[in-house]
């Protein structure tokens, strides 16, 4: 018997009514659609699932890395996400897009991991500088006229990462999904199981908190 409570904890619930189109960096994905690959994988085609892993591995890793700031943790979590997705795929019915469903698993696994972690890990900043240049908070704080323009990128990325890690899990999640991965509010709402208004509110609060922590550089 399937434990529905356990599935919901892992982000595998499919309560969403709509099915948002998944967006990749280059627009439409090359090759078969997600729906086609999912159907093949459910019929036992392991190669089809491998294609889904290849398609989303970078984005899931980016999510887990920016949520944990630790490369090893992110690698382990990314692997766990795809293992869980593979195990649960026979029960996936397409009530949400595969993209949204997979992100829900990743968000829930990462948050659960952080809750269980008993000690703080040292910050790992490799690869963060590639993300930070497209971060809305970074952009807002380094526009013309801002005192932060005089701070080096390395200093700013450290401070921004510290501010990001000081956010609560729910606020950090929306910042990473929206500001760093460019996912629309509506899709984030489905991924985290909240209303669009709640997502916007969390994002606003998170940005305000981060800016407050960086206020010493803006005097």
NORJO-V785453 format. One record per backbone hydrogen bond with DSSP energy under -0.5 kcal/mol. NH is the residue of the N-H (numbers start at 1). CO is the residue of the C=O. If there is no record, write none. Layout:
BEGIN
nh/co
NH/CO
NH/CO
END
This chain:
BEGIN
nh/co
4/2
7/3
8/4
9/5
10/6
11/8
12/7
24/22
24/27
27/24
37/33
38/34
39/35
40/36
41/37
42/38
43/39
44/41
45/40
46/44
49/45
50/46
51/47
52/48
53/49
54/50
55/51
56/52
57/53
60/56
61/57
62/58
63/59
64/60
65/61
66/62
67/63
68/64
69/65
74/70
75/71
76/72
77/73
78/74
79/75
80/76
81/77
82/78
83/79
84/80
85/81
86/82
87/83
88/84
89/85
91/88
92/89
101/97
102/98
103/99
104/100
105/101
106/102
107/103
108/104
109/105
110/106
111/107
112/108
113/109
114/110
115/111
116/112
117/113
124/69
125/123
128/125
129/125
130/127
131/127
131/128
132/128
133/129
134/131
135/132
139/135
140/136
141/137
142/138
142/139
143/140
146/143
149/146
150/147
151/148
156/152
157/153
158/154
159/155
160/156
161/157
162/158
163/159
164/160
165/161
166/162
167/164
172/168
173/169
174/170
175/171
176/172
177/173
178/174
179/174
179/175
180/175
180/176
181/176
182/178
183/177
188/184
189/185
190/186
191/187
192/188
193/189
194/189
199/195
200/196
201/197
202/198
203/199
204/200
205/201
206/202
207/203
208/204
209/205
210/206
211/207
212/208
213/209
214/210
215/212
217/214
218/215
END
